Amino acid sequence: MTTLYLIRHGQSEANVKHIIQGQSEYPLTNLGIRQAELAARSLQYIHFDKVYSSDLNRAFRTAEIIADPLKMKPQGMEELREVFLGPLENKPRGDILAEYPELQHRSFVTSGIPGTETFDAISARCLKLMRHWHENHEGETILAVSHGGFISIFLMYLIAGDGWHQWNRIFNIDNTGITKVFFDEMGQAKIHFTNNTAHIQEHMQ
């Protein structure tokens, strides 16, 4: 069995300004760095065999902060990047809703707006990650830092396969929210918990 801990990056400057990031680069805020430090503290007694991360800065920096007390270095993976949102990126949420009112009740990352990453491409990323972890980390525990939209889709993919995009986004993943998934010997997934933010709630009240 493979155990996977999926973690969203800490708060970024775009998060504060309600700017849609997609695969655009924005650094962590001071709060985002603190969130990552608290996540690192909560995970310090878990033995991880490998640390992976999206290669986008906000995720990779979060992974570095979490991996440092473990004396590990994260490995960047393009497959863990946020969904590419093309014409929606670098715009305030309010401006996007004015331009695309149909997104008022639909997640941007599952919108299928022309110019955004296709559903097939996202599914291919999910499948590639599953196969990689199953084939290379049987019996191990791994940590992967990614993004709220992609983690949500990955979880939906685990449940519904290629039909995930028929749903609206059903998982909310907060900054440094921790999700735990098991993969059995056949590669079947079991979601243990999603979006655990106890490490933040206990120390930032």
N, C-alpha and C positions, 0 to 999 in steps of 0.2 A: 504494500500500500504506500502511496505517496501522499504526503501532507503538504498542502499549499497554504501559505498565508499571503493574502493579497491586501495591499495597503495603498490607499490614495495618498498623493503628495500633500504636503502642508499647504496652508493658505498662501496664495500667490497675490501679487499686486493686482492682477486682473480680477481675481475673485473679489477683492475689496471694492473695486470700481464697477463690478457687474458687467465686465467685458467678456465676451465669448472668445475663448482662447483657441480651441481646436489644437492644431499642431504648431501654433505660433508660440514664441518663446517669451515667458515672463518669469522674473525671479521670485523667490519666496519673500514674504514679508518677515519682519522680526517675529511676529506671532507664528507664522508658518514654521520658522526655525524652532521656536519653542515647542510647537506641537510635535515636530519630528523628534526632538529630544525626549519628550514625554513618551512617545511611542517606543523609542529606543529603550527607555527604562523599563517599560512594561514587557518588553520582549527579551531582555538581556539574559534570562535564565533558560531560554529555549535553545536547543542545539540546532543550528541551521547548517545544512550541508552546502548550500549555495544561495547567493543573493543576486537576484536579477532586478533590472529596472528599465523602464522606458528611458530612452536616451535624451528626452527633452529635459531641459535644465531643472525645472521645478521638481520633477520626479527624481532625477538622478541625484540632486543635492539632498533630497529627503532620504534617499537610499544610503548615501554616504554617511549621513548623521546617524542613521539606525545601525549601519554595519560597523561603524568605528568601534564601539564598545565590544563588539564581537570579534575584533581583529580580522575583519573580512573586507573585501573590496567588491562593490557591485559590478555586475556585467551588464552593459547596456544592450537592449534588444529593441529594434524598431517595431517589432510586433506588439509591444506593450504601450506604444504611443496612444495618445488620445485620438478619437475619430477625427479625420480631416474634414473640416467644415467649410472650406473654400470661401464662398461669398459671405458667409456669416462671421468669419473670424475678424478679430480686432474691432468689433463694433459693440456698443453698449446694448444690453438686452432690450431696452425700450425701443431703440432704433430698429432693431430686427423685427420686433413685434409690429411696429408701424408699417414696415415694408412687407412682412409676411404675416398678416393677421390670422392665417390658418394655423399658425404655430402657438396661438394663445393657449390651447389645451393639448399640445403635443410636444414631446421632448425634441429639442433641436438635434440631438445625436441620432434620433431614429426618424427624422423628418423625410429623408430621401430627397431633399431639395437639390435640383440640378447643380452640379459642381461640387457637391459634397462626396465623401467616400461612399462607394456603392455598397449595398448590402452584401453582395457576393464577395467583395474584397474584405469586408469586415469578418464575414464567416470564415474565409480562408485563413485570416490571422488567428482566429479563435482555434480552428482545427490544428493549425501548425503548432501553436503553443501547447495544446493538449497532448499532441503526439510527442513533442520534444520532452515535456516533463515526464510523461509516462515511460518513454523509451530510455531516458537518461538518468532518471532519479527514482527508480523503483526502490521502495523501502527507505526513502530519505525524506527529509523535511526541508522545504525551500521557501524562500521569501521573495516576493515580487512586488515592486512599487510601480503603480500605474496611475490611472486617471479615473475620475468619477464616472464619466460617460462610458468609457471602455470597460471598466469593471462591471458596471450594470449590464452592459450588453453581453459580456462574457458569461455572467451568471444566467442570463436568459438563454444564451446558447446552450449552456449545460443542461437546461431543462427542456428546451424546445428544438434544439438543433437549428437547421437552416430556416425554420419558421419563426425564429425569434422576432423578426421585424414586423410580424403581424400584431405584436403587442405594442402598447405604449410602454414607456420606461416604467418598470415596476419596482426597481430598487433605488433607494436613495443612499448615496455614499458620501459621507462628510469628509472634510479634510483630516487625513491620517486615520480615517475609519478602517478598522481591521476586519477582514473577512477570512474565514477558514474553510477550506474545502479538502475533502479526502478523495483520492482516486484509488479504486481497488485494482486487483491484479489484471482485470479485464479492461481497465481504463474508464470504468463507470464512475461518475462523480456523485458525491454526497456532500451537500452543503451543510456544514456544522453550524455556523452562525455568520451573520453579515453586519457590517458597519458598527463594530464594537468601538465605542469612543470613551470607555470608562477611564482610560488613562488621562483624557482631557478633563472630563467632568470632575474627577477626584482632586485635581491640582489647580484648576483654573476657575473655581467658583468664587 
